[in-house]
Amino acid sequence: MDHNPLSTAELAALSTEQRNSASAWIDQVSTRELVAIINREDARVATAVEAELDSIARAVDMAVERIQRGGRLIYIGAGTSGRLGVLDASECPPTFGTDPSMVLGIIAGGDTALRNSIEGAEDDPAQGEMALRKLEVSGNDVIVGIAASGRTPFVLGAIAYARSVGAATIGLGNSPNSKLSSAVDIAITPLPGPEVITGSTRMKAGTSQKLVLNMLSSGVMIKLGKTFGNLMVDVKTSNAKLQTRAVHIVAEATGIGDQAAAVVLAVSDNEVKTAIVSVLSGIAPDQARDRLALNDGIVARAIANDFA
């Protein structure tokens, strides 16, 4: 695998490194115009992501299929891309009640790199492979390589190893026809255009990655039954705010008041899904829990016969 440093010409050729004519004199405008320029450029990001919806949908379905086999969704990247993957993974347990091992984020340089730049960490493909070896990645897993340039050696090394063990692979980048996009099963490549500050991919490229990761993890969780409509029914009541939210979700889903919802939730061992099915189907919590188990934990299926 070629992991020689980029030449000046090769770097300049990357779409993520092009100069943006709209911000060429951003250092000489008023502060109001400065932020307006950034805002106008940010508006391009959602359109760029929209162009990738077919690929994102395929990625969601592939990830759901692997996770249902007992696999995991694993993000891997360097710098901003790595941090965004770790962020998305870390938010799944409190939002969707997932086991922390279901969605994982790996950043080149390890956890220290979340707060500090680790020079050279992204340049070694062997380190990307090693990171996945430590997780004992298998053919049940889905590996999402994230790299704005589409050529980060750490990420490419991880993807090559993932493919060698039969894992499903997704590439999320911002450069067309990149090494990453040609190395994966599904390539997601939003192209929001040159950055306001040349080469600063923490801006539009990073924002596009955040939007895609939001869709990917949320889409997977919705398909796995972690929501009922748009309500987070697998939320864990691990603090006072989440306890209050759980009560409100039960009330919203069933149409009963907050006080009644709190009582049902308490006798349902603080299991939001169990409380909802218990109320909507008029059955005891134990029966509701059994019915959920028979329907893969999906509330809509568990109550379907009651409203047929």
VEXSE-546652 format. One record per residue (C-alpha): x, y, z. Coordinates in Angstrom, 1 decimal. Each point is the difference from the previous one (the first is absolute). Layout:
% residues N
R       c1       c2       c3
R        X        Y        Z
...
//
This chain:
% residues 308
R       c1       c2       c3
R      0.0      0.0      0.0
R      1.3      3.4     -0.9
R      0.3      2.1      3.1
R      2.7      2.5     -1.1
R     -0.5      3.6      1.0
R     -2.0      2.1     -2.4
R      2.0      2.3     -2.3
R     -0.9      3.6     -0.2
R     -1.7     -0.5     -3.3
R     -2.0     -3.0      1.2
R     -1.1      1.9      3.1
R     -1.1      3.0     -2.1
R     -2.0     -2.3     -2.3
R     -2.2     -1.3      2.8
R     -3.5      1.5     -0.1
R      0.2      0.6      3.7
R      3.1      2.2     -0.6
R     -1.4      2.3     -2.7
R     -0.2      3.8      0.7
R     -3.5      1.4      0.3
R     -0.5      3.2     -2.0
R     -3.0      1.0      2.2
R      2.3      0.4      3.0
R      3.2      1.2     -1.7
R      0.0      3.3      1.9
R     -1.8     -1.1      3.1
R      2.7      1.6      2.2
R     -0.9      3.4     -1.4
R     -3.8      0.1      0.4
R     -2.1      1.0      3.0
R     -0.7     -2.5      2.7
R     -3.6     -0.1     -1.1
R      1.0     -0.9     -3.6
R      2.6     -2.5      1.3
R     -2.7     -2.0      1.8
R     -2.4      0.4     -3.0
R      2.6     -1.5     -2.3
R      0.4     -3.0      2.3
R     -3.7     -0.4      0.3
R     -0.5      0.1     -3.8
R      2.6     -2.6     -0.5
R     -1.5     -2.2      2.8
R     -3.3      0.1     -1.9
R      1.6     -2.1     -2.7
R      0.7     -2.9      2.3
R     -3.6     -1.4      0.3
R     -0.3      0.0     -3.8
R      3.3     -1.9     -0.3
R     -1.3     -2.6      2.5
R     -3.3     -0.3     -1.8
R      1.8     -1.1     -3.1
R      1.3     -3.0      2.0
R     -3.3     -1.2      1.4
R     -0.2     -3.2     -2.1
R      3.4     -1.1      1.3
R     -0.8      1.0      3.5
R     -3.2     -2.1     -0.1
R      1.9     -3.0     -1.3
R      2.6      0.4      2.8
R     -2.8      0.1      2.6
R     -1.5     -3.2     -1.3
R      3.3     -1.7     -0.2
R      0.9      1.0      3.6
R     -3.4     -1.2      1.3
R      0.5     -3.4     -1.6
R      3.4     -0.4      1.5
R     -1.0      1.2      3.5
R     -2.9     -2.4      0.0
R      2.5     -2.8     -0.5
R      1.8      1.2      3.2
R      2.4      2.4     -1.7
R      1.1      3.5      0.8
R      0.1      3.4     -1.7
R      3.6      1.3      0.3
R      1.2      3.4     -1.1
R      3.6      0.7     -0.7
R      1.8      3.2     -0.9
R      2.6      2.6      0.8
R     -0.2      3.6      1.2
R     -3.4      1.6     -0.4
R     -1.3     -3.1     -1.8
R      1.0     -2.2      2.8
R     -1.4      2.3      2.7
R     -3.4      0.1     -1.8
R     -0.1     -3.8     -0.1
R      0.8     -0.3      3.7
R     -2.7      2.7      0.7
R     -2.7     -1.8     -1.9
R      0.9     -3.4      1.6
R      0.0      1.4      3.5
R     -3.4      1.5     -0.4
R     -1.8     -3.2     -0.9
R     -0.1     -1.7      3.5
R     -1.8      3.0      1.7
R     -2.3      0.7     -3.0
R     -0.9     -3.5     -1.1
R      0.9     -2.2      3.0
R      2.5     -1.9     -1.9
R      2.8     -2.1      1.5
R      3.2      2.2     -0.2
R      1.6     -2.7     -2.2
R     -2.6      0.2     -2.8
R      1.2      3.3     -1.5
R      3.7      0.8      0.5
R      2.2      2.9     -1.1
R      3.7     -0.3     -0.6
R      2.3      3.0     -0.5
R      3.6     -0.1     -1.1
R      2.2      0.6      3.0
R     -2.5     -1.3      2.5
R     -2.1      1.9      2.4
R      2.7      2.6      0.6
R     -0.6      1.1     -3.6
R     -3.5      1.1      0.9
R      1.5      3.1      1.7
R      3.4      0.2     -1.4
R      1.6     -0.3     -3.5
R      2.1     -3.1     -0.2
R      2.4      0.7     -2.8
R      0.5     -2.8     -2.4
R     -2.7     -2.3      1.5
R     -1.9      0.0     -3.3
R      2.9     -0.9     -2.2
R      0.5     -3.6      0.9
R     -2.4     -2.6     -1.6
R      1.3     -2.7      2.3
R     -1.4      1.9      3.0
R     -3.5      0.0     -1.6
R      0.2     -3.8     -0.5
R      1.3     -0.4      3.6
R     -3.0      2.0      1.4
R     -2.4     -2.4     -1.7
R      2.0     -3.1      1.0
R     -0.3      1.1      3.6
R     -3.8      0.0     -0.4
R      0.0     -3.4     -1.6
R     -1.9      1.2     -2.9
R     -1.9     -2.7     -1.9
R     -2.3     -0.4     -3.0
R     -3.0      1.0      2.1
R      1.4      3.5      0.5
R     -0.4      3.2     -2.0
R      3.0      2.3     -0.2
R     -0.5      3.7     -1.0
R      3.2      1.6     -1.1
R     -0.3      3.8      0.3
R      2.5      2.3     -1.8
R     -0.7      3.3     -1.7
R      2.9     -0.5     -2.5
R     -0.9     -3.7     -0.6
R      3.6     -1.0      0.3
R      1.0      0.0      3.7
R      2.4     -3.0      0.4
R     -1.3     -0.9      3.5
R     -3.5     -0.3     -1.4
R      1.0     -1.8     -3.2
R      2.0     -2.5      2.1
R     -3.1     -0.7      2.1
R     -2.3     -0.4     -3.0
R      2.5     -2.4     -1.7
R      0.1     -2.2      3.2
R     -3.8      0.2      0.4
R     -0.5     -1.3     -3.5
R      2.5     -2.8      0.5
R     -2.2     -1.4      2.9
R     -3.2      0.4     -1.9
R     -1.4      3.1      1.9
R     -2.3      2.3     -1.9
R      1.7      3.3     -0.8
R     -1.3      3.6     -0.5
R      2.1      2.9     -1.0
R     -1.0      3.6      1.1
R      2.1      2.6     -1.7
R     -0.2      3.3     -1.9
R      2.3     -0.6     -3.0
R     -1.4     -1.6     -3.2
R      1.6     -3.2     -1.4
R      2.2     -0.4      3.1
R      2.0     -3.0      1.1
R     -2.6     -0.4      2.9
R     -3.0      0.1     -2.3
R      1.5     -2.7     -2.3
R      0.9     -2.3      2.9
R     -3.4     -0.3      1.7
R     -3.3     -1.7     -0.5
R     -1.9      3.2      0.2
R      1.5      3.5     -0.6
R     -1.7      3.1      1.4
R      1.6      3.1     -1.4
R     -1.8      3.3      0.6
R      1.8      2.8     -1.8
R     -0.8      3.3      1.7
R      2.7      1.9     -1.9
R      3.2      1.8      1.1
R      0.2      1.0      3.6
R     -0.3      3.6      1.1
R      3.5     -0.3      1.4
R      1.9     -2.0     -2.5
R      0.6     -3.6      1.1
R     -1.8      0.4      3.3
R     -2.1     -3.1     -0.3
R     -1.4      0.5      3.6
R     -2.4      2.4     -1.7
R     -2.2     -1.1     -2.9
R      1.5     -3.4     -0.5
R     -0.3     -0.7      3.7
R     -3.6      1.3      0.1
R     -0.9     -2.3     -2.8
R      1.5     -3.0      1.8
R     -1.9      0.9      3.1
R     -3.3      0.1     -2.0
R      0.8     -3.4     -1.6
R      0.9     -1.6      3.3
R     -3.2      1.3      1.6
R     -2.0     -1.6     -2.8
R      2.0     -3.3      0.1
R     -0.2     -0.7      3.7
R     -3.5      1.4      0.4
R     -1.3     -1.9     -3.0
R      1.5     -3.2      1.3
R     -1.5      0.5      3.4
R     -3.4      0.8     -1.4
R      0.1     -3.2     -2.2
R      1.0     -1.9      3.1
R     -3.1      1.2      1.9
R      1.7      2.5      2.3
R     -2.8      2.5     -0.7
R     -3.8     -0.1     -0.1
R     -0.9      2.6     -2.6
R      2.5      2.7      0.9
R      0.2     -0.8      3.7
R      3.2     -1.4      1.6
R     -1.6     -3.0      1.6
R      3.3     -1.7      1.0
R      1.3      3.0      2.0
R      1.6     -1.0      3.3
R     -1.1      1.8      3.1
R      3.5      0.5      1.3
R     -0.5      3.5      1.3
R     -2.8      2.4      1.1
R     -0.3      1.6     -3.5
R     -0.3     -3.3     -1.7
R     -2.5     -1.3      2.6
R     -2.2      3.0     -0.7
R      0.4     -0.5     -3.7
R     -1.0     -3.7      0.3
R     -3.2      1.0      1.8
R     -0.8      2.6     -2.7
R      0.6     -2.6     -2.7
R     -2.4     -2.5      1.5
R     -2.5      2.8      0.4
R      0.4      1.1     -3.6
R     -0.2     -3.5     -1.4
R     -3.0     -1.1      1.9
R     -2.0      3.2      0.6
R     -0.1     -0.4      3.8
R      1.1      2.8      2.3
R      3.5      0.3      1.4
R     -1.0     -1.2      3.5
R     -1.6     -3.2     -1.4
R      3.0     -0.5     -2.3
R      2.3      0.2      3.0
R     -1.9     -2.7      1.8
R     -0.1     -2.3     -3.0
R      3.7      0.6     -0.7
R      0.9     -0.9      3.7
R     -1.9     -3.3     -0.1
R      1.6     -0.7     -3.4
R      3.5      0.2      1.6
R      0.6      3.3     -1.8
R     -0.2     -1.8     -3.4
R     -1.6      2.6     -2.3
R     -0.9     -2.6     -2.7
R     -1.6     -2.3      2.6
R     -2.0      2.9      1.4
R     -1.3      1.1     -3.3
R     -1.1     -3.5     -1.2
R     -1.5     -0.7      3.4
R     -2.2      3.1     -0.3
R     -0.9     -0.2     -3.7
R     -0.7     -3.7      0.1
R     -1.7      0.0      3.4
R      2.3     -2.8      1.4
R      2.3     -0.4      2.9
R      3.6      1.1     -0.3
R      1.2     -3.6      0.1
R     -2.3     -0.9     -2.9
R      1.1      3.2     -1.8
R      3.7     -1.0      0.4
R     -0.7     -3.5     -1.4
R     -1.8      1.5     -3.0
R      2.9      2.3     -0.7
R      2.4     -2.9      0.2
R     -2.1     -1.8     -2.6
R      0.1      3.0     -2.3
R      3.7      0.8      0.0
R     -0.6      2.8      2.5
R     -1.9      2.1     -2.5
R     -3.0      1.8      1.6
R     -2.0      0.4     -3.2
R      0.1     -3.7     -0.6
R     -0.8     -0.9      3.6
R     -3.2      2.0     -0.1
R     -1.0     -0.6     -3.6
R     -2.6     -2.6      0.6
R     -1.8      2.2      2.6
R     -0.6      2.6     -2.7
R     -0.6     -2.2     -3.0
//
